[in-house]
């Protein structure tokens, strides 16, 4: 479990991102940080990963880089690499720490094999994201941070990615960010809703829906932002 | 070391995709060399090894400087600005590997380019001297890493990409233009030795006429450059300084 307590952060001479951010993640299932664009979801990842220090408050535990995987929104990669090159480099850089399980094998067969000989620059945005996330999921780490892993993906690929993350969450801490509450239906996950520089809700998807607009995820998102009250 | 090798393989794959990159650093010095020495080459002049190495020094120095700047420092800078370093830092686990891998790879590429350049010059001046090739290997080995080291502070500066392009162009120009600058005023001499092209010139001078003081001076500056490079490598920011990625 990662505890974020009373964290404040302002970019130098720029906007305040957090004034008093507190939440904790749960073990055994995915943790999803939800919020509007620009609310500071990536910034909290930078702090959890130790790349940026909070100006006030604490994050506990702060893991070393060797225990973390951090997928960024843009999934940067050298464009000339083929899918096979990419999997090889992930393997070579982490010898002896590969994960294998039935789910990963199934994703490999269904989605990754077709990309092995294709260059990264020729892949679609969704294919790139899926390949990199798959490669990251094959590495053993204590904490996985995925920044908008389903952004730009079709619903089938998005479901596949969330399946990968859910599979991973059974043995490690997984935190991902997103905007789309639709995707969280029927997915076992702990939702952390951030708005106006602090956490306005944390709990599971059903609790979030029950609190705001029961049948409409979009309306729930809007209502939660309007209500803007801290609920622990 | 395994991780550095894996990253070097990664960079090499990327380079092989753009084979012209192998000759970027060498093509213009080669053209300039041919133009400057056209009369002598056409006159079938034969130069001895010493004369040839002196003739080659500014060109080899430029190749080293150009590779260290454009293929190592600016490449690492570009990767940081695109977010590549931030994401791969966690996969590699140590930030200095992300710099060390291209630096070592380009050491070998620089060596190949300089040997190729020297071979062409040897053919042009009818002096096929294995000793000259050995000297070139030695000189490149001595100056390449200090050159990368002294350029590394560029990675610590909060510079936006367009400014970095201008600054690196300026650094290259200044280094080349002051290649033959000499002074007996010690503090200024220490400062000028930080210029990789002057360091190259001093190394060549010491290869041709070695003295203990001369080598002590060159090794001292080289070590300082390498220490600067190491400190920059281990402390360089891996998050973009100019934009959110």
Interface residues (C-beta under 8 A of the other chain):
Chain A: X42 X46 X49 X51 X52 X65 X66 X68 X69 X70 X71 X72 X74 X75 X76 X77 X78 X79 X80 X81 X85 X89 X90 X92 X93 X94 X95 X136 X139
Chain B: X2 X3 X5 X6 X7 X9 X10 X11 X13 X14 X16 X17 X18 X79 X82 X83 X84 X86 X87 X89 X90 X91 X92 X93 X94 X238 X239 X244 X245
